[in-house]
């Protein structure tokens, strides 16, 4: 059994679930539309440039989880997944997951986006497990803080190492699919790195190192 690892945003889904959640809150009139949108867009740009301060961003993004009772949050999340996520899961992504499933591989998503947003998406995609940035929960309420190491850049390598130590799998024969140069630390660790709809930096690196470059967009 090989480990097949997948980034989520702009890899298995044709968009960014973290940024999309923020947009959804703006559209629903649940946060200050101008201020929240400006910050949400700013942090997405910083991520794309490889300049994101992950702790600063998480302080911003997780604060929204403190604004509503947990039951209301779950209702909003269900609406978000139905309206915003399902339409951007492509058939090519589903086919790739099924290919690895039929090969007997273990399907693992690893994403910097927080677990509140991503856990139901992982369920929809039918993967075996997910490693995501964990928002802190105390007495059933989100605190706006994180628990543990964010699964971002080198943090993905550290979180995966801890996960492997608790499971019977290894990186021997492993795959990792990602769109972002932010994932190069982990892409360099696996047996079969694959660039998916890659940004310019990752695309150039993949070409230089003869990594496969694929698209999971149905219109490509």
N, C-alpha and C positions, 0 to 999 in steps of 0.2 A: 504494500500500500504506500503510494507516494503522497506527499503533502502538496496540495494545489492551493496556493495562496493568492488572494485577489485583493487589490485595492478596490474601494467602492466608488468614490466620486469620480466622475468622468472616465471610469473604467467599466465597471459592471452596469452603472447607470449613466445616461447621457446628460449629466448635469452634476451640480454640487449640492448634496443634500443639506449640508450645514448652512450654506448661503441661502438655499431655497427655503429652509425653515424660517430664517430671518425675513425673507421676502413675504412668506406666508403670513407671519405675524403682522407685518406692515399692511398687507392687503386686508386682513381681518380687522384692522383698526385697533389692534391690541397694544401697540407700542407707538411712541412718537414717530410719525412717518418720516419726517425729514431727518432728524438726528439719527435714528436707528438705521435708516437706509444708507446714509452717508458713511457711517461706521462699518456697516456690513459690507458695502462695496469696497471700502478702503482696505479692510483686512483680506478680502478676496484678492485684490490686486497685490498686496504684500506677499501673500502665499504664492501667487503665480510668479513673482519676481524672485522667490527664494529668500525673502527678507522678513518673513513673518515672525514676530515675537509671540510664540505660542501661548505663553502664560498670560500675556496682555490680552490676546484674543479670547482666550477662554474666560477670563474675568468678564469680558464684555458679553460673550455669547451665552454663558451659563447663567448670567444674572436674570435672563428672561424666564428661566425655570422657577424663579422665586416669586414671580408675579401672580401666580395662579395656584389654587388648590390642586393637589395631585390628580384628583379625579377629572378636573377640568382639563389639565394638561394632557391626560391620556385621550380624552375626547378630541382635543385639537390635533393631537398627533395622528389619530386614526383618520381624521379628515384630510390632514396633510398627505399622508401616505396614499390615500385613495385618489386625491385630486392632483397631486404634484409628482409623486414618485412612480406609481404604476405606469403612467404614460411614457416615462423615459427609461423603462426597462426594455431593452431591445430583444428581438428574437435571437440575434447573434449571441447575446450574452447568455440567454437561456440555453442555447445550443452548446455553448462552450462549457457551461456548468454540467450539462447532461453528459457531454463527452467524457469529462473527468469522473463523473459519477459512475458511468458505465465501465470505466477503466478500474474502478475500485479505489479511486483516490479519496483522500480525506479533504473536504472542502472547507477552507478557512478564509474568512474576510479579516483583513487587518486595516484599520482606518483611523485617521486622526480625529474624525468627527465623533462627537460624544455618543455614548451608548444609548441615551434616551432617544436620540433621533434615529440611530442606525439599527437598533435591535429588531424592530418590526420589519425593517427592510431585509435584514438577514433571514428572517423567518419566511418572508414572501419568496425569497430566492432559494430557499431550501438548502442552505449550507449547513455544515455540521457544527460550526462554532464561529464566534466572532471575537476579535480583540479590538476594543475601541477605547477611547479616552473615557475614564469613568467619572461621572459627576458624583460628588459627595451627597449622600442621603443620610439624614439624621431624623429618627422618629417619623419616617415616612415622608419627609419633606426634603426637597432639594435645597441645598444651602447656597448655591452659586459658586462653590469651590470645587476643586478636583480631588480625586482620591488616587494616589499613586502617580506613576509616571505617564505623561501624555504619550500616546502612540503616534509620534510625529518624528520624522527624520531618524536620527539615531535611536530615538525612543522606541521606534518600531522594532529595531533589532533587539533592544533590551527586553521589551515586553514579550517578543516571540521567544527569546531564550528562556525566560521565566516560564512561559507556557509549555515549551518543550520539556523542561525539567519536570513538569507535573504530568506529562503524557508520555506515551510509549513511542511517539513518532520522532523522526530526525529530519534533517535537511538533505539527507542523501536522496538524490533523484527528485528533489523538490522543484516546483514551479513558482514563479511570482509574476503576476500580471499587474502593470501599473502604467498610468499616463504621465506621471510627474517626476521631474528631476529631484524633488524632495525625497523620493523613495530610492534614490541610488544607493544609500547605505545598505538597504535590505536586498535590493536587486543584485548587488555584488556578492551576497551571501549564498544565494540559491544556485542549484545546478542548472536550471533553465529559466533565465530571466527573459521576459517578453514585454516589449514596449507596446502599449495599446493607445491608439489615438494620441500619441505622445506630444508633449510640448517641445519647443525647439531644442532646448538643452538636452533633454533625454533622447530625442530623436537623433541628434548628432552623436551622442555617446553610444547609442545602440548601433548606429551605422559603423562607427569606428571599431566596435568590438564584435561585429557580426551577430548581434542579437536579432531575433525575429522582431519585425515591426508589423503589427496587425491593426485592424479596425473592428470595433464591435458595434459600429453605427449601422443601422439597417439601410441607410440611404447612401452608403459608401461602397 
